[in-house]
Amino acid sequence: MTNDYPAFINSHQSASQPVLILLPSTRALIGFICVMAIFFVYLSLIAVGQIEMSRPTSGVGEGLFAILFLVIIVFVVVKARQVDFTKPIMVIGPDGITGQKLPKLIPWSMIERVDIPQTRWAELLYLTVRKDADPEILEQLRKRQPLERTVAIPHRWIPGFSSSEVKDIVNRYFESSQRG
């Protein structure tokens, strides 16, 4: 991955087109881990008999759920260690999309389709990259098998923009690349 983020951001700060920046949140990560740890401790104490329930239980079910919460905590911590919290996770601008897990900028001309789910609880926008795109980009995207050639954008988590504004901006960039 390259370190082009500041140059990419600075080149468009004076432009009238907005640049969307998705930053990693240490507060959300720590909050999630703490909540999961509380559940783990509570279920572990029930499983070993330190907390008695109103109905007698064997503790096996609680122990299994405690182990499940521990596995989730370990998985989240391992994945979080792969993220560089000093850089944006994703930058969406008039030139294209770049991110920590993308090897280089994906220009809007390489985007084949934009899917915006219309359901109320949809959290992501899906951008499908063309089959003839840069092989390095396609190779990175193929690692996620169910969404091969797809970049997912969490439109509700971009600070300073509402969900509908993010959808409009992404659509505007995509449509301008199709016309031009």
N, CA, C and O of each residue as an XYZ file, in Angstrom:
720
protein
N       0.838     -1.169      0.000
C       0.000      0.000      0.000
C       0.887      1.236      0.000
O       1.935      1.253      0.645
N       0.477      2.252     -0.708
C       1.268      3.468     -0.782
C       0.817      4.447      0.293
O      -0.234      4.273      0.910
N       1.624      5.476      0.505
C       1.314      6.498      1.488
C       0.853      7.771      0.795
O       1.331      8.852      1.141
N      -0.057      7.688     -0.167
C      -0.503      8.832     -0.952
C      -1.652      9.596     -0.303
O      -2.114     10.582     -0.876
N      -2.121      9.192      0.841
C      -3.336      9.783      1.392
C      -3.258     11.290      1.557
O      -4.161     11.983      1.088
N      -2.215     11.849      2.207
C      -2.194     13.299      2.357
C      -2.151     14.028      1.024
O      -2.813     15.055      0.873
N      -1.395     13.531      0.054
C      -1.332     14.173     -1.256
C      -2.687     14.105     -1.945
O      -3.122     15.080     -2.558
N      -3.347     12.980     -1.851
C      -4.660     12.808     -2.483
C      -5.669     13.756     -1.850
O      -6.472     14.364     -2.556
N      -5.636     13.890     -0.527
C      -6.575     14.750      0.173
C      -6.271     16.211     -0.120
O      -7.183     16.981     -0.421
N      -5.006     16.603     -0.038
C      -4.627     18.000     -0.217
C      -4.882     18.490     -1.634
O      -5.158     19.672     -1.836
N      -4.795     17.604     -2.617
C      -4.993     18.038     -3.993
C      -6.424     18.467     -4.259
O      -6.687     19.156     -5.245
N      -7.357     18.071     -3.393
C      -8.758     18.406     -3.627
C      -9.368     19.277     -2.545
O     -10.582     19.483     -2.544
N      -8.560     19.798     -1.618
C      -9.125     20.606     -0.550
C      -9.680     21.913     -1.071
O     -10.651     22.426     -0.514
N      -9.103     22.466     -2.114
C      -9.601     23.728     -2.646
C     -10.685     23.507     -3.696
O     -11.323     24.468     -4.126
N     -10.902     22.293     -4.107
C     -11.905     21.999     -5.123
C     -13.307     22.099     -4.522
O     -13.485     21.989     -3.309
N     -14.295     22.308     -5.386
C     -15.679     22.422     -4.906
C     -16.299     21.050     -4.672
O     -17.362     20.951     -4.058
N     -15.660     20.009     -5.144
C     -16.189     18.665     -4.957
C     -15.702     18.107     -3.627
O     -14.512     18.188     -3.322
N     -16.612     17.540     -2.829
C     -16.198     17.032     -1.519
C     -15.384     15.749     -1.623
O     -15.537     14.966     -2.560
N     -14.522     15.557     -0.643
C     -13.745     14.333     -0.505
C     -14.227     13.669      0.781
O     -14.187     14.274      1.852
N     -14.682     12.426      0.668
C     -15.178     11.689      1.822
C     -14.032     10.890      2.426
O     -13.334     10.162      1.721
N     -13.842     11.028      3.730
C     -12.745     10.357      4.413
C     -13.324      9.516      5.539
O     -13.964     10.041      6.450
N     -13.098      8.211      5.473
C     -13.546      7.288      6.520
C     -12.353      6.970      7.410
O     -11.399      6.321      6.983
N     -12.422      7.438      8.653
C     -11.323      7.255      9.595
C     -11.601      6.088     10.535
O     -12.756      5.827     10.869
N     -10.558      5.386     10.964
C     -10.765      4.313     11.948
C     -11.095      4.929     13.308
O     -10.595      6.001     13.647
N     -11.932      4.248     14.078
C     -12.363      4.760     15.373
C     -11.849      3.859     16.487
O     -12.324      2.735     16.654
N     -10.885      4.350     17.244
C     -10.392      3.579     18.380
C     -11.446      3.528     19.480
O     -11.525      2.548     20.221
N     -12.256      4.579     19.589
C     -13.311      4.592     20.601
C     -14.319      3.473     20.357
O     -14.716      2.783     21.295
N     -14.731      3.291     19.121
C     -15.681      2.219     18.801
C     -15.054      0.848     19.029
O     -15.711     -0.065     19.529
N     -13.784      0.706     18.664
C     -13.094     -0.573     18.857
C     -12.990     -0.927     20.338
O     -13.303     -2.048     20.738
N     -12.554      0.023     21.139
C     -12.417     -0.230     22.578
C     -13.774     -0.479     23.207
O     -13.902     -1.356     24.061
N     -14.792      0.274     22.804
C     -16.139      0.062     23.320
C     -16.668     -1.322     23.009
O     -17.246     -1.979     23.875
N     -16.474     -1.772     21.775
C     -16.939     -3.099     21.371
C     -16.222     -4.191     22.167
O     -16.851     -5.128     22.659
N     -14.908     -4.059     22.287
C     -14.138     -5.070     23.025
C     -14.548     -5.101     24.495
O     -14.644     -6.176     25.086
N     -14.790     -3.939     25.088
C     -15.197     -3.892     26.496
C     -16.558     -4.542     26.711
O     -16.736     -5.297     27.667
N     -17.512     -4.261     25.843
C     -18.840     -4.880     25.972
C     -18.733     -6.397     25.829
O     -19.344     -7.140     26.598
N     -17.973     -6.848     24.864
C     -17.805     -8.292     24.683
C     -17.092     -8.916     25.879
O     -17.414    -10.035     26.276
N     -16.122     -8.197     26.459
C     -15.404     -8.709     27.627
C     -16.332     -8.815     28.837
O     -16.223     -9.754     29.626
N     -17.237     -7.861     28.980
C     -18.202     -7.924     30.083
C     -19.093     -9.153     29.936
O     -19.319     -9.874     30.908
N     -19.599     -9.394     28.728
C     -20.406    -10.595     28.490
C     -19.595    -11.865     28.776
O     -20.098    -12.809     29.384
N     -18.340    -11.872     28.330
C     -17.485    -13.032     28.550
C     -17.312    -13.310     30.046
O     -17.464    -14.450     30.486
N     -16.996    -12.280     30.824
C     -16.782    -12.452     32.265
C     -18.068    -12.905     32.941
O     -18.046    -13.821     33.764
N     -19.185    -12.276     32.603
C     -20.475    -12.625     33.208
C     -20.835    -14.086     32.928
O     -21.196    -14.825     33.844
N     -20.737    -14.496     31.671
C     -21.070    -15.873     31.328
C     -20.077    -16.863     31.933
O     -20.457    -17.973     32.305
N     -18.813    -16.470     32.032
C     -17.822    -17.346     32.656
C     -18.126    -17.555     34.134
O     -18.003    -18.665     34.651
N     -18.522    -16.480     34.809
C     -18.854    -16.600     36.232
C     -20.093    -17.472     36.452
O     -20.159    -18.220     37.426
N     -21.060    -17.377     35.559
C     -22.230    -18.258     35.648
C     -21.795    -19.705     35.411
O     -22.240    -20.611     36.116
N     -20.930    -19.921     34.421
C     -20.512    -21.276     34.059
C     -19.750    -21.963     35.187
O     -19.904    -23.168     35.392
N     -18.937    -21.216     35.916
C     -18.166    -21.842     36.994
C     -18.908    -21.839     38.327
O     -18.392    -22.343     39.325
N     -20.121    -21.271     38.351
C     -20.945    -21.328     39.551
C     -20.767    -20.185     40.521
O     -21.296    -20.253     41.631
N     -20.049    -19.138     40.159
C     -19.858    -17.997     41.050
C     -21.091    -17.095     41.101
O     -21.312    -16.403     42.094
N     -21.887    -17.099     40.044
C     -23.153    -16.372     40.006
C     -24.243    -17.420     39.848
O     -24.219    -18.222     38.914
N     -25.200    -17.403     40.774
C     -26.292    -18.383     40.710
C     -27.473    -17.779     39.966
O     -27.809    -16.607     40.139
N     -28.080    -18.589     39.153
C     -29.261    -18.172     38.395
C     -30.510    -18.537     39.200
O     -30.446    -19.334     40.136
N     -31.659    -17.936     38.818
C     -32.908    -18.244     39.515
C     -33.307    -19.704     39.301
O     -33.943    -20.315     40.159
N     -32.934    -20.244     38.167
C     -33.136    -21.668     37.883
C     -31.773    -22.341     37.852
O     -30.811    -21.764     37.345
N     -31.679    -23.521     38.374
C     -30.373    -24.197     38.334
C     -29.982    -24.552     36.891
O     -30.795    -25.054     36.115
N     -28.732    -24.281     36.562
C     -28.208    -24.623     35.231
C     -26.931    -25.419     35.399
O     -26.272    -25.360     36.436
N     -26.597    -26.161     34.365
C     -25.358    -26.933     34.411
C     -24.150    -26.051     34.119
O     -23.028    -26.405     34.481
N     -24.362    -24.911     33.473
C     -23.262    -24.011     33.139
C     -22.604    -24.325     31.820
O     -21.728    -23.585     31.373
N     -23.014    -25.426     31.180
C     -22.379    -25.810     29.909
C     -22.714    -24.796     28.814
O     -21.831    -24.356     28.078
N     -23.986    -24.433     28.710
C     -24.397    -23.466     27.687
C     -23.728    -22.125     27.892
O     -23.251    -21.505     26.941
N     -23.694    -21.677     29.141
C     -23.049    -20.403     29.438
C     -21.556    -20.471     29.132
O     -20.977    -19.512     28.620
N     -20.940    -21.602     29.446
C     -19.514    -21.784     29.148
C     -19.227    -21.742     27.661
O     -18.238    -21.152     27.227
N     -20.102    -22.375     26.875
C     -19.923    -22.364     25.422
C     -20.079    -20.949     24.862
O     -19.319    -20.534     23.987
N     -21.078    -20.206     25.375
C     -21.244    -18.827     24.911
C     -20.071    -17.952     25.361
O     -19.662    -17.049     24.631
N     -19.530    -18.208     26.544
C     -18.360    -17.461     27.003
C     -17.176    -17.715     26.068
O     -16.445    -16.789     25.719
N     -16.994    -18.965     25.668
C     -15.915    -19.296     24.727
C     -16.156    -18.602     23.382
O     -15.214    -18.107     22.763
N     -17.411    -18.567     22.931
C     -17.744    -17.875     21.676
C     -17.397    -16.392     21.768
O     -16.818    -15.834     20.836
N     -17.745    -15.747     22.884
C     -17.406    -14.334     23.049
C     -15.895    -14.129     23.091
O     -15.398    -13.135     22.561
N     -15.162    -15.037     23.702
C     -13.711    -14.936     23.735
C     -13.128    -15.048     22.324
O     -12.211    -14.307     21.973
N     -13.649    -15.958     21.528
C     -13.188    -16.110     20.143
C     -13.469    -14.833     19.348
O     -12.628    -14.393     18.564
N     -14.637    -14.242     19.545
C     -14.975    -12.989     18.842
C     -14.022    -11.878     19.257
O     -13.553    -11.116     18.411
N     -13.731    -11.776     20.551
C     -12.801    -10.751     21.041
C     -11.427    -10.929     20.397
O     -10.834     -9.960     19.923
N     -10.920    -12.157     20.378
C      -9.599    -12.424     19.793
C      -9.606    -12.089     18.303
O      -8.653    -11.494     17.801
N     -10.666    -12.463     17.592
C     -10.763    -12.175     16.157
C     -10.732    -10.668     15.907
O     -10.007    -10.203     15.028
N     -11.506     -9.905     16.669
C     -11.560     -8.452     16.488
C     -10.208     -7.820     16.789
O      -9.773     -6.920     16.071
N      -9.546     -8.276     17.834
C      -8.235     -7.723     18.183
C      -7.210     -8.036     17.093
O      -6.416     -7.167     16.731
N      -7.213     -9.246     16.570
C      -6.275     -9.609     15.501
C      -6.534     -8.765     14.256
O      -5.589     -8.276     13.637
N      -7.796     -8.589     13.881
C      -8.123     -7.762     12.707
C      -7.765     -6.302     12.947
O      -7.304     -5.623     12.030
N      -7.971     -5.807     14.170
C      -7.666     -4.413     14.480
C      -6.170     -4.139     14.402
O      -5.762     -3.023     14.080
N      -5.361     -5.129     14.689
C      -3.916     -4.942     14.598
C      -3.452     -4.763     13.153
O      -2.348     -4.270     12.920
N      -4.271     -5.154     12.189
C      -3.922     -5.009     10.781
C      -4.244     -3.614     10.247
O      -3.839     -3.264      9.138
N      -4.971     -2.816     11.033
C      -5.392     -1.484     10.600
C      -4.396     -0.454     11.129
O      -4.003     -0.494     12.295
N      -3.997      0.462     10.261
C      -3.154      1.579     10.671
C      -4.078      2.713     11.098
O      -4.726      3.333     10.254
N      -4.145      2.990     12.392
C      -5.080      3.977     12.916
C      -4.636      5.410     12.670
O      -5.365      6.339     13.019
N      -3.461      5.619     12.080
C      -3.005      6.969     11.771
C      -3.426      7.411     10.375
O      -3.275      8.581     10.025
N      -3.951      6.486      9.578
C      -4.349      6.794      8.200
C      -5.833      6.523      8.017
O      -6.416      5.738      8.765
N      -6.451      7.164      7.031
C      -7.859      6.870      6.744
C      -8.033      5.435      6.254
O      -7.150      4.879      5.601
N      -9.166      4.852      6.574
C      -9.485      3.521      6.070
C      -9.826      3.608      4.593
O      -9.441      2.744      3.806
N     -10.560      4.668      4.217
C     -10.967      4.833      2.831
C     -11.093      6.321      2.521
O     -11.553      7.098      3.357
N     -10.684      6.710      1.322
C     -10.828      8.081      0.845
C     -11.547      8.016     -0.492
O     -11.114      7.325     -1.414
N     -12.662      8.751     -0.582
C     -13.478      8.774     -1.798
C     -13.463     10.199     -2.325
O     -13.944     11.118     -1.662
N     -12.916     10.379     -3.503
C     -12.815     11.719     -4.080
C     -13.186     11.718     -5.546
O     -13.560     10.680     -6.091
N     -13.089     12.865     -6.189
C     -13.450     12.974     -7.608
C     -12.597     12.095     -8.523
O     -13.047     11.706     -9.600
N     -11.366     11.779     -8.102
C     -10.477     10.959     -8.927
C     -10.732      9.472     -8.771
O     -10.426      8.694     -9.675
N     -11.291      9.065     -7.631
C     -11.534      7.648     -7.401
C     -11.559      7.310     -5.925
O     -11.797      8.165     -5.072
N     -11.309      6.039     -5.647
C     -11.375      5.505     -4.291
C     -10.029      4.881     -3.955
O      -9.442      4.170     -4.771
N      -9.553      5.147     -2.761
C      -8.347      4.507     -2.277
C      -8.579      4.118     -0.823
O      -9.443      4.681     -0.150
N      -7.816      3.173     -0.353
C      -7.989      2.718      1.016
C      -6.802      1.918      1.489
O      -5.897      1.598      0.718
N      -6.819      1.595      2.787
C      -5.704      0.855      3.365
C      -5.554     -0.529      2.760
O      -4.434     -1.019      2.613
N      -6.655     -1.163      2.408
C      -6.575     -2.528      1.879
C      -6.538     -2.561      0.357
O      -6.519     -3.638     -0.239
N      -6.528     -1.407     -0.268
C      -6.435     -1.349     -1.727
C      -5.008     -0.982     -2.109
O      -4.428     -0.080     -1.506
N      -4.427     -1.661     -3.101
C      -3.029     -1.401     -3.451
C      -2.802     -0.031     -4.073
O      -1.713      0.529     -3.947
N      -3.817      0.521     -4.745
C      -3.680      1.832     -5.370
C      -5.059      2.418     -5.623
O      -6.080      1.777     -5.371
N      -5.073      3.632     -6.119
C      -6.314      4.345     -6.404
C      -7.125      3.603     -7.465
O      -6.587      3.188     -8.492
N      -8.425      3.438     -7.207
C      -9.340      2.891     -8.215
C     -10.063      4.076     -8.839
O     -10.916      4.682     -8.191
N      -9.740      4.421    -10.092
C     -10.408      5.562    -10.723
C     -11.878      5.244    -11.005
O     -12.252      4.086    -11.190
N     -12.694      6.285    -11.033
C     -14.133      6.084    -11.270
C     -14.386      5.443    -12.631
O     -15.407      4.781    -12.818
N     -13.480      5.627    -13.575
C     -13.661      5.020    -14.888
C     -13.556      3.498    -14.831
O     -14.026      2.815    -15.742
N     -12.952      2.960    -13.784
C     -12.832      1.510    -13.619
C     -14.024      0.900    -12.874
O     -14.090     -0.317    -12.705
N     -14.957      1.734    -12.432
C     -16.152      1.248    -11.736
C     -17.223      0.929    -12.776
O     -17.592      1.777    -13.589
N     -17.711     -0.301    -12.735
C     -18.713     -0.771    -13.691
C     -20.130     -0.420    -13.258
O     -20.970     -0.049    -14.079
N     -20.385     -0.544    -11.948
C     -21.756     -0.394    -11.461
C     -21.731      0.073    -10.006
O     -20.836     -0.286     -9.242
N     -22.730      0.882     -9.636
C     -22.918      1.299     -8.245
C     -24.263      0.760     -7.793
O     -25.294      1.066     -8.392
N     -24.255     -0.041     -6.737
C     -25.495     -0.585     -6.179
C     -25.767      0.093     -4.850
O     -24.949      0.040     -3.931
N     -26.932      0.736     -4.759
C     -27.339      1.396     -3.527
C     -28.612      0.712     -3.050
O     -29.694      0.977     -3.576
N     -28.493     -0.164     -2.061
C     -29.690     -0.835     -1.544
C     -30.670      0.192     -0.981
O     -30.266      1.131     -0.296
N     -31.941      0.012     -1.269
C     -32.960      0.971     -0.846
C     -33.634      0.592      0.466
O     -34.583      1.256      0.881
N     -33.166     -0.451      1.118
C     -33.761     -0.826      2.393
C     -33.303      0.134      3.477
O     -32.246      0.755      3.364
N     -34.093      0.250      4.511
C     -33.817      1.218      5.566
C     -32.541      0.883      6.333
O     -31.813      1.786      6.747
N     -32.271     -0.381      6.523
C     -31.146     -0.785      7.359
C     -29.879     -1.096      6.564
O     -28.909     -1.597      7.132
N     -29.869     -0.812      5.283
C     -28.676     -1.086      4.474
C     -27.525     -0.197      4.940
O     -27.674      1.022      5.022
N     -26.402     -0.794      5.240
C     -25.251     -0.068      5.779
C     -24.190      0.241      4.725
O     -23.339      1.103      4.944
N     -24.228     -0.450      3.584
C     -23.130     -0.351      2.632
C     -23.617      0.007      1.237
O     -24.723     -0.353      0.833
N     -22.764      0.724      0.509
C     -22.912      0.930     -0.932
C     -21.930     -0.018     -1.594
O     -20.823     -0.215     -1.093
N     -22.321     -0.603     -2.706
C     -21.452     -1.566     -3.375
C     -21.040     -1.037     -4.739
O     -21.886     -0.702     -5.568
N     -19.739     -0.965     -4.965
C     -19.186     -0.533     -6.244
C     -18.512     -1.738     -6.880
O     -17.623     -2.344     -6.284
N     -18.933     -2.083     -8.085
C     -18.360     -3.228     -8.788
C     -17.310     -2.725     -9.772
O     -17.583     -1.859    -10.602
N     -16.117     -3.276     -9.666
C     -15.002     -2.895    -10.524
C     -15.086     -3.686    -11.829
O     -15.438     -4.866    -11.825
N     -14.757     -3.025    -12.949
C     -14.807     -3.686    -14.249
C     -13.827     -4.853    -14.315
O     -12.810     -4.869    -13.622
N     -14.152     -5.826    -15.159
C     -13.301     -7.014    -15.307
C     -11.955     -6.688    -15.927
O     -10.983     -7.407    -15.695
N     -11.875     -5.620    -16.711
C     -10.623     -5.257    -17.367
C      -9.818     -4.235    -16.560
O      -8.943     -3.563    -17.106
N     -10.110     -4.117    -15.271
C      -9.387     -3.176    -14.411
C      -7.960     -3.667    -14.168
O      -7.579     -4.752    -14.607
N      -7.199     -2.866    -13.478
C      -5.814     -3.187    -13.143
C      -5.753     -4.542    -12.429
O      -6.456     -4.739    -11.438
N      -4.927     -5.477    -12.910
C      -4.845     -6.816    -12.304
C      -4.475     -6.790    -10.818
O      -4.922     -7.647    -10.056
N      -3.674     -5.826    -10.409
C      -3.280     -5.725     -9.001
C      -4.502     -5.419     -8.117
O      -4.639     -5.972     -7.025
N      -5.368     -4.549     -8.590
C      -6.594     -4.214     -7.857
C      -7.525     -5.413     -7.830
O      -8.070     -5.751     -6.779
N      -7.712     -6.060     -8.977
C      -8.602     -7.226     -9.038
C      -8.106     -8.355     -8.148
O      -8.904     -9.050     -7.519
N      -6.793     -8.539     -8.093
C      -6.242     -9.600     -7.247
C      -6.555     -9.336     -5.773
O      -6.894    -10.257     -5.030
N      -6.439     -8.076     -5.356
C      -6.741     -7.725     -3.962
C      -8.232     -7.921     -3.669
O      -8.592     -8.398     -2.593
N      -9.088     -7.558     -4.609
C     -10.535     -7.685     -4.396
C     -10.998     -9.139     -4.453
O     -12.010     -9.479     -3.840
N     -10.285    -10.000     -5.170
C     -10.670    -11.412     -5.269
C     -10.449    -12.177     -3.965
O     -10.982    -13.272     -3.790
N      -9.675    -11.611     -3.062
C      -9.420    -12.282     -1.788
C     -10.695    -12.407     -0.957
O     -10.787    -13.269     -0.082
N     -11.664    -11.558     -1.227
C     -12.944    -11.617     -0.512
C     -13.949    -12.282     -1.444
O     -14.672    -11.591     -2.162
N     -14.004    -13.585     -1.445
C     -14.739    -14.374     -2.430
C     -16.206    -13.982     -2.651
O     -16.579    -13.796     -3.809
N     -17.054    -13.845     -1.651
C     -18.448    -13.593     -1.998
C     -18.659    -12.253     -2.704
O     -19.615    -12.098     -3.464
N     -17.787    -11.301     -2.460
C     -17.933     -9.985     -3.077
C     -16.798     -9.707     -4.055
O     -16.207     -8.627     -4.040
N     -16.506    -10.662     -4.884
C     -15.416    -10.514     -5.839
C     -15.664     -9.301     -6.736
O     -16.780     -9.089     -7.211
N     -14.624     -8.516     -6.961
C     -14.656     -7.291     -7.765
C     -15.543     -6.203     -7.155
O     -15.993     -5.311     -7.874
N     -15.803     -6.257     -5.857
C     -16.704     -5.299     -5.224
C     -15.999     -4.555     -4.101
O     -15.281     -5.143     -3.292
N     -16.224     -3.241     -4.074
C     -15.757     -2.400     -2.980
C     -16.997     -1.965     -2.224
O     -17.929     -1.421     -2.816
N     -17.016     -2.200     -0.912
C     -18.156     -1.825     -0.078
C     -17.817     -0.545      0.683
O     -16.747     -0.432      1.282
N     -18.739      0.417      0.653
C     -18.539      1.696      1.326
C     -19.587      1.829      2.431
O     -20.784      1.814      2.142
N     -19.166      1.957      3.680
C     -20.124      2.160      4.770
C     -20.597      3.616      4.792
O     -19.909      4.487      5.327
N     -21.765      3.877      4.215
C     -22.211      5.259      4.025
C     -22.702      5.934      5.294
O     -22.863      7.154      5.294
N     -22.944      5.217      6.357
C     -23.436      5.833      7.597
C     -22.314      6.256      8.534
O     -22.583      6.932      9.526
N     -21.085      5.890      8.264
C     -19.999      6.133      9.205
C     -19.066      7.257      8.798
O     -18.031      7.437      9.439
N     -19.378      8.009      7.778
C     -18.482      9.065      7.322
C     -18.845     10.352      8.053
O     -19.936     10.889      7.861
N     -17.936     10.849      8.892
C     -18.265     12.015      9.703
C     -18.469     13.266      8.861
O     -17.753     13.502      7.888
N     -19.463     14.066      9.255
C     -19.746     15.313      8.567
C     -20.707     15.186      7.403
O     -21.096     16.195      6.813
N     -21.098     13.973      7.062
C     -22.011     13.754      5.945
C     -23.128     12.819      6.378
O     -22.898     11.843      7.092
N     -24.345     13.132      5.935
C     -25.455     12.212      6.201
C     -25.377     11.057      5.201
O     -24.641     11.112      4.216
N     -26.139     10.037      5.477
C     -26.160      8.858      4.603
C     -26.593      9.233      3.186
O     -26.001      8.776      2.208
N     -27.617     10.057      3.084
C     -28.112     10.441      1.750
C     -27.099     11.310      1.012
O     -26.991     11.222     -0.211
N     -26.349     12.156      1.739
C     -25.321     12.963      1.086
C     -24.207     12.084      0.525
O     -23.720     12.325     -0.580
N     -23.805     11.073      1.280
C     -22.762     10.159      0.807
C     -23.240      9.438     -0.449
O     -22.491      9.323     -1.419
N     -24.485      8.950     -0.440
C     -25.037      8.267     -1.613
C     -25.057      9.202     -2.820
O     -24.704      8.793     -3.926
N     -25.468     10.457     -2.612
C     -25.514     11.423     -3.716
C     -24.124     11.720     -4.267
O     -23.941     11.808     -5.481
N     -23.145     11.874     -3.377
C     -21.782     12.184     -3.813
C     -21.200     11.029     -4.616
O     -20.608     11.245     -5.674
N     -21.363      9.810     -4.124
C     -20.843      8.637     -4.840
C     -21.521      8.510     -6.200
O     -20.854      8.256     -7.203
N     -22.835      8.686     -6.241
C     -23.559      8.632     -7.523
C     -23.077      9.717     -8.477
O     -22.895      9.460     -9.667
N     -22.871     10.920     -7.969
C     -22.427     12.034     -8.813
C     -21.055     11.742     -9.414
O     -20.842     11.968    -10.605
N     -20.120     11.241     -8.601
C     -18.789     10.915     -9.116
C     -18.868      9.811    -10.168
O     -18.208      9.887    -11.205
N     -19.672      8.792     -9.902
C     -19.806      7.677    -10.844
C     -20.421      8.152    -12.165
O     -19.912      7.832    -13.239
N     -21.507      8.910    -12.083
C     -22.190      9.368    -13.301
C     -21.319     10.328    -14.108
O     -21.345     10.295    -15.338
N     -20.545     11.185    -13.431
C     -19.675     12.103    -14.180
C     -18.569     11.335    -14.896
O     -18.133     11.748    -15.971
N     -18.108     10.228    -14.322
C     -17.076      9.431    -15.000
C     -17.657      8.688    -16.201
O     -16.951      8.459    -17.184
N     -18.942      8.306    -16.135
C     -19.586      7.614    -17.250
C     -19.839      8.563    -18.412
O     -19.763      8.149    -19.568
N     -20.138      9.833    -18.129
C     -20.379     10.833    -19.174
C     -19.074     11.281    -19.812
O     -18.991     11.458    -21.028
N     -18.043     11.465    -18.966
C     -16.803     12.076    -19.449
C     -15.886     11.076    -19.993
O     -14.794     11.420    -20.444
